[in-house]
Amino acid sequence: MKNKYVYSFHEGSKEMKALLGGKGANLAEMTNIGLPVPPGFTITTKACTRFYKEGQILWQELLDEVNIHLKELEQSLGKTFSNEENPLLLSVRSGSVYSMPGMMDTILNLGLNDISVEGLAKSTGNQRFAYDSYRRFIQMFADVAMGIPKIRFESLLEDKKEEKGVALDTELTAEDLKILVEEYKKVYYEEEGEPFPQEPIEQLKLSIKAVFESWNNPRAIVYRKLNDIPDDLGTAVNVQSMVFGNMGDMSGTGVAFTRNPASGENKIFGEFLINAQGEDVVAGVRTPRSISELKDLMPEIYEEFVASANKLEKHYKDMQDIEFTIEKGKLYLLQTRTGKRTIHAAINIAVDLVEEGLISKEEALLRIDPNQLDQLLHPTFEEKSLKSAKIIAKGLPASPGAASGKVYFHASDIVEAKEREEKTILVRQETSPEDIEGMVAAEGILTARGGMTSHAAVVARGMGKCCVAGCSEIRVDDEMKVIKAGELTINEGDYISIDGGSGMVYLGQVKKEQPELSGNFEKFMDWVDDIRILKVRANADTPRDAKQAVIFGAEGIGLCRTEHMFFADDRIPAVRRMIVSNSVELRQRALDELLPMQRKDFFEIYKAMGERPVTIRLLDPPLHEFLPSKVEDINKLADSMNLDYEELKDIIRELSEVNPMLGHRGCRIAITFPEIYRMQVRAIIEAALDIRKEGLNIVPEIMIPLIGDVNELKYVKNEIIEEIELVFMEYNDSIEYFIGTMIEVPRAAITADEIAKEADFFSFGTNDLTQMGFGYSRDDSGKFLNEYVEKEIFKKSPFEVIDRAGVGKLMEMAVDLGRKSKKDIHLGICGEHGGEPSSIEFCHDIGLDYVSCSPYRVPIARLAAAQAVLKEKLNI
Amino acid sequence: MKNKYVYSFHEGSKEMKALLGGKGANLAEMTNIGLPVPPGFTITTKACTRFYKEGQILWQELLDEVNIHLKELEQSLGKTFSNEENPLLLSVRSGSVYSMPGMMDTILNLGLNDISVEGLAKSTGNQRFAYDSYRRFIQMFADVAMGIPKIRFESLLEDKKEEKGVALDTELTAEDLKILVEEYKKVYYEEEGEPFPQEPIEQLKLSIKAVFESWNNPRAIVYRKLNDIPDDLGTAVNVQSMVFGNMGDMSGTGVAFTRNPASGENKIFGEFLINAQGEDVVAGVRTPRSISELKDLMPEIYEEFVASANKLEKHYKDMQDIEFTIEKGKLYLLQTRTGKRTIHAAINIAVDLVEEGLISKEEALLRIDPNQLDQLLHPTFEEKSLKSAKIIAKGLPASPGAASGKVYFHASDIVEAKEREEKTILVRQETSPEDIEGMVAAEGILTARGGMTSHAAVVARGMGKCCVAGCSEIRVDDEMKVIKAGELTINEGDYISIDGGSGMVYLGQVKKEQPELSGNFEKFMDWVDDIRILKVRANADTPRDAKQAVIFGAEGIGLCRTEHMFFADDRIPAVRRMIVSNSVELRQRALDELLPMQRKDFFEIYKAMGERPVTIRLLDPPLHEFLPSKVEDINKLADSMNLDYEELKDIIRELSEVNPMLGHRGCRIAITFPEIYRMQVRAIIEAALDIRKEGLNIVPEIMIPLIGDVNELKYVKNEIIEEIELVFMEYNDSIEYFIGTMIEVPRAAITADEIAKEADFFSFGTNDLTQMGFGYSRDDSGKFLNEYVEKEIFKKSPFEVIDRAGVGKLMEMAVDLGRKSKKDIHLGICGEHGGEPSSIEFCHDIGLDYVSCSPYRVPIARLAAAQAVLKEKLNI
């Protein structure tokens, strides 16, 4: 079947997604399990890739194949193209392997021309409907296939309504629409220099081409990049006979989920419009009605729909998102797909499906995208702050979460504001795929129009971004850049807050708080913890972080950065004096001031963590990072040290470096000024000895950063152990402790066998390992790494996802060499990658003992770790 | 013989150096070939290491063994300790495996006490001599064994001379000395609380201990560090019966070389003193006489000495440095060792020895330290002028040579002074690429900051220009245009002299001498070239450098840095306009101006190199390095671009980076601005096509810097080949060319298999590979790397000598992976290490095809490459 590019629905199945696209495969599957699907066929994704390979031309054999299927279609339906009685009309839709909602093009009512419009009028007995369809088709075809601006047609429609003194399209008569059709055709001729094509085959050919081409429209490219969809997959084209939801009151159209996509509740959830086409629901022009109302309006149809929905869910073993149309009292299913859902719903559904016996726990775990858990952990507005917050309006709770930010009306303004590090809310009448980049950059999205399945709502949920949609109480003027809400005027740059869980919109900024995690979440995470092998720790520098980490299930602290403590207001003066001291005595005096504060830090952190392991990294950044740059601060410091301004300025200048990332930092500082680490180690050990009196047995893990050579480690370790022995003597007591090192310098990875001899544990610092392995400064590489991704030199920035071929290879070397020297050396990761699912999978694969990440990513890491086990088992 | 710690001279041999030390082994060897050596024995280095292991105590078995040998000695000489007639007197000397002249301790005349002093007087018939010896012994023993300051004794001597109204020690009578001896003993008692030990065995025991302990005196430790001598070898102790050169006019002592150590001339060269002890020669108190005068004074002794010297040279097959003493008309040899010599003499001696049939060519090659060749190629300060020169400070010997000139602080001032035909020294805090023209115009460069691989050092070495870097003892104020060095102030226009071989900085002008390259040098280098396998290329950026490289025997250019050409006065304006252009068109216009200049550069370089291969590296440094920093320069550039000052300032600020070393440079620039490399490649290819008309077939090797991922290489290569194809079309002609890459990013080494698929050659950029492998910024690490070496964390800075365990391992990986993908990939090195002998040996060992280094290091590299072959063959 090498050269077969077209498949009837009855020839396909849901397993043929790669070839037929998601929509095509599901249409075929639904057809084959006996659900009422309007007949049609699918042109494969392989045809699309061939189309691009051959210079974007449709080849004759493809057209021949399409023709054969058209004939079949005509025969099975008893309809033909350009028929005056009962014409064949088609929808032409894109359908890629991965869902890309609204990103690509669709053409409806294809086949309408000056003859078949009359046939449609006859067959439906509704001339007005026929001409309205013809009008819509011309506009859609002109827009999608020929690129003629919609506004050219819309203004004619507006003119006509004005001329007739009516407000709604539906108030125009068949005659009005007939005239409009002629005007539309004239516009088409003006734009194209050719008449509107009357030949349906010609229409179809141009439409197929347009759908293929829409694979590479800019918004589709952006969407694929955002969603990690490969660019070379191509889209299928689904050609399907039309059914009409706008044939009167026994017709309608809708979208429904088999379970609630926000809460996961096992109850059909959806919306429909009577006497409307599908686009009306999606566009949110009319406010749709809840699916439950259909029960009263058309009980039989409702029953049939519910039965079909249940059948689909059982068949697919997952919650389905179904599009349907009722044509003159007959139900048609136009599409089914796995329904998008909030993470909250996803967890509830996954747990319910397991309990319903439909799927296994393992399947449930694999269904949740770990990154989505993030949403669960996002803050909500604090109850009591809400009480005093001024409500502006209420819209639909389209995507959960809470966000405050400055109001902007255009995606580009949002992007610019983001560069200024402003938090923003994108406010639009309704969003369109063109707004994608603004949606990514904004904290939240507010639209005045559109329902729960509008573009804004669907896309925001996918992103896990807070969204309030269809907030009809506000008026958005994006020209004047104002929101009007009753008496209230909100200008660009004003702060608002939106609650995607309640749909409320508030004036100003509202204080946020942490969410509570549901019982299903806990059950789910228990399953996760049963399966995973990797331990999950958190990077936490404060008792507050440590507490949060424990709440999220952290099994220890993998990275406690002592330098963050140095920046506190009460400490920075002593830190600065310590740094600019020109003698060991002066430095020691400043360190003596810091000691009790550091000891208290550690004491509190130990307390928060109970007896969970705590890895404390000794001072890492270059000292000059702590020094003041403002004149007044320099003066203050100079005064406190009896130096004059210029002297101190000189010292600061002396400490500055050309490449601070590769400069005097980490263990290098400890080699020059051993007294700094000695103070820190003393604080660590004293705090552990002190807390033992409260019954906690702490085994501190002391981590030395930036080791590149085993001799550095030996030297620093010597110093540290000497100090620890002193403390033990003073306390006349001792405790167990470990000394380990970061593996973050490439040379450390390469010589890990030597280093392991001196280290109880390794913790991979993949941020620095990436910086030095690639030679990319994180601070400077942004400007060219974006270009690398755009030019497809890299798929992802190596700072986001571990570069397995390079940095990963260094890690593997270090693991192998380290274990060769010390079989039971404890291995972890504490770089940013420790909270990124694909990197966590890699850490599992190379056999690390734990990952450590920010507290908010701990649940994500737990799930990713469990999935890594399952993927390994299933070899996926 | 596990527990044998003492060897008589007749029990040892020259092969037992590790056990007996150099001196002991040679004394044994001389004894055994029948030369007149005063009898004695050697306590082994193993005894010394056991001494340190056992808490610095002499164990009884050792003392017993010493006693046995003492008895033997007494028997063979017919002398005994504390004998009133003919007492046994001993010298006790250190003797380590490697020569450490004057670093450790020696005690002479051991055995003298109140009784044996009379015996000595009797046996020599010279009471004065006996008491003088006793006096000296007490002082030496007190100093060396007990740590009593010499001044305590010397002041008594001075008092005595004053009292007696005499100027010289020799004018004191036996009676005076007798009194002095009593006074010395009193001082000893005062200091030690015990009388001066009269028991010779006790004296010997304390002396052996003192010699062992002197292994770890501070100056010995420093010397070992400077000369790469391991700390754990320990010293042997040679106990030898005394002979006296101060027993009247038929006695004497001297030092002689079997050949001239300065010129290599095959004629005994040395000095002696009549009626003196060896220490008098070394101390230089009396002016010694030339050895040739001995012929007249004591013809028989002279003949015997010459015969012995010849015998020794033939026996050791190398020029010897011999100590001798004549006691009452009898010759004794006290020591022989391989004589130190200038590189000039070394080459002449090596060649002569080969021609005399004493050694093979291979042996001759192994005898020359490649680093020493450097001296042959640069002027040096005249020895005797140096003696009177005032030392200002000492910095790092960054680039060899000697230079005197007027001090200037700015490159532009240097250039102007050069126009006035002044000789100048550029003095900077540290240099930057902006200083290049000043560096070219100056005689030498002095910087207060930066290490051996700082910008100043690297560039100066490349130019063969004298440079002292990192001279932290001076403060450079380039605003006030002064150098402060302690009390001293040096103003602009004052003369200083710098020695890039020693790091010394002198006030005023010091007379220089030019080296001459002898015929023997050429002969020697021919042998070198016959043996070596590694090719040697030069790093050369200009036709002048290229010519110099060819003179020194370079077989091609391994690194032609195109950026250095960008700094010339006639180019920098266009370069700057190119950089700050905000459109491709403007940038292209600036590049169009640069094209003919670059083409001419390459044309001239090809011409200078004949058909030798030339590797040209495309633009490497971050663009901001080319931008002006001074207000007037910014203004000038702004004017030329119709920008105002602030606009341009903003652009410059925008381009600056936090860590430029890891920033937007190398191939990363080419990915953002492909037109830059396109211009350069066009110039390379056009020049090669042009020069073909002159009959030269050039096969350019185009090298892309900073590749970390094969996709970077693919992208840039694509662009380059496109441009080359354009040039071929325009010329209607084509040539062969290669495209390769630097391996300087750790990730490139790790993924070299992938990269090799796209590269014709690899050139290791070990400077960057070291920077990124260790995470040490070359510009910043100077301040802590010095400390690393002092604290013995590193033996050598990895920027000086390739770090085999880490950076070297990366290189080996790259070689293996590269060859696995492409069997015949051409491999070289162009980092600074390419001119460092031990690194060159490593390059040979891992199978590189060539090394490339600065022209002035080419002869060094050639020799090191040959030695690598020999060492491999001999497995040393």
Interface residues (C-beta under 8 A of the other chain):
Chain A: E657 V658 N659 P660 M661 L662 G663 H664 R668 I671 T672 L706 G708 D709 N711 E712 Y715 E744 V745 P746 R747 I750 T751 E754 D768 Q771 M772 G773 F774 G775 Y776 S777 D779 D780 S781 K783 F784 E787 Y788 K791 E792 I793 F794 D803 A805 G806 V807 K809 L810
Chain B: E657 V658 N659 P660 M661 L662 G663 H664 R668 I671 T672 L706 G708 D709 N711 E712 Y715 E744 V745 P746 R747 I750 T751 E754 D768 Q771 M772 G773 F774 G775 Y776 S777 D779 D780 S781 K783 F784 E787 Y788 K791 E792 I793 F794 D803 A805 G806 V807 K809 L810
